[in-house]
Amino acid sequence: MKIVSLLLSMAALAGLQAHAQERVWRCGNEYTNNATVAQQRGCKVMEGGNVTVVQGTRPAGNAAPAASGGGSSSAARAPAGSPRVEGVDQRARDGEARSVLESELRKAEAKQAELLKEYNNGEPEKQGAESRNYQKYLDRVAEMKAAIARNESDIAGIRREIGRVPAPR
């Protein structure tokens, strides 16, 4: 069966018209200009315009092994062609990543404690002009609350990342 790849003809010289196109039939998601094949398969004639069919390309690599994976298909895999890392090196990298994440977690938790202390359960001490302008005080309290929420989100993200790093052996 012949799949049609028809492209619109552009007039190269002034005054030329686009070439007339043969009849094209649609057979599901395929197109053909072969009348006998179209009749055998019960295809419908395409009318009312030119048809352009562009052949797709296959993705690099083979998707079949991923579909038939045995149980550990949820684990992330390195892209094809990436260098392999020895187990000892990978464990060293994982340990280093874990120590960096734990350090970041300690910093974020210390910052959270400082923010909560300053926030004082929603009633921080008024500063300077805030005693005369209550809206400034309310704005600062709202900013503090938002900073606490952002920091809590950061802490949760760091904990998720630590959970993804394999535990040291």
Secondary structure, 3 states (H helix, E strand, C coil): CCCCCCCCCCCCCCCCCCCCCCCEEEECCEEECCHHHHHHHCCEEECCCCCCCCCCCCCCCCCHHHHCCCCCCCCCCCCCCCCCCCHHHHHHHHHHHHHHHHHHHHHHHHHHHHHHHHHCCCCCCCCHHHHCCHHHHHHHHHHHHHHHHHHHHHHHHHHHHHHHCCCCC
